Amino acid sequence: MTITIEPDGTARAIYTEALDLDSMGAATIARASHVEPCIGGWSADMSPVAGPLLGPFRLRSKALEAEVAWLERNVL
């Protein structure tokens, strides 16, 4: 897991159920993408964070992997 902390103290991370947000104080969760079925399989639409449409991927798990990799490279 990658957590980025901004100079103002704001922390950013990719939400997972393993992340214990309650222990960190008040949290705001925002959608960064949409992984959805498409012609040819699955796509990861990164437009909520001004990113590209990734895919298609034959498996949903591959779209999720691409989504996380893109977010780690470009947002965190």
N, C-alpha and C positions, 0 to 999 in steps of 0.2 A: 504494500500500500504506500502511496506517495501522498504526503500532506505538504502543501506549500503554504508558507506563512508570509503574508505581505508586510511591508514596513508599518502599516497601521494596526497590525495584530490580527487581521482577517486571515482565517485559515481556509484553504480550499483542498478538497479531496473528492475522489470518486466514491459516491455512497455505496456501501455494501452493508448487509445485515450484521457483519462482524464489527463494523465501526460503532463504538459505543458513544453516540452523540450526547447522551444525557450527562456523561461525565465531563464534557467539554464546555458546558454552559449553553446559552441560547444559540439555536441553529436556524439557518435559513436554507432550505433545500430547493434547488431550481433544476428543472429538466435541461440537460445539455444536448440531448439527441432523441431520436425516435428510431428504434429498431423494429421494422415491420416487414411483413411478407410483400414480395413484389414479383413481377414477371421474371422468372429465372431463379427464384429463391428468396433471399432476404437482403434487405438493404439497411444501412445505418445513415440516417439523415442527420447531419451535423449542423443544420441551419440554425437551431436555437443559439449556437455559439458562433455564428457567421462562418460555418465550415461547409465542406462539400458533401455530396451524396456519395457514400461508399458502397460498392457492390455492383452487381448482385453477388451474393455468396450462396452456395448450395445449401449450407447448414446455418441455422440461426446462431449456433455457438461461434461460428467463424465471423459472423457479422458483429456479435458482441465483443469478440477479441479485437477486431479492427476498430470498433468504437472506442474501447479502452485505450488501445495503442495511440490512436489519433489524439484523444484527450490528454494523455500523458505527454505527448510531444508538443501539443499546441496550446493547451489551456493551463495545465498545472505548472 
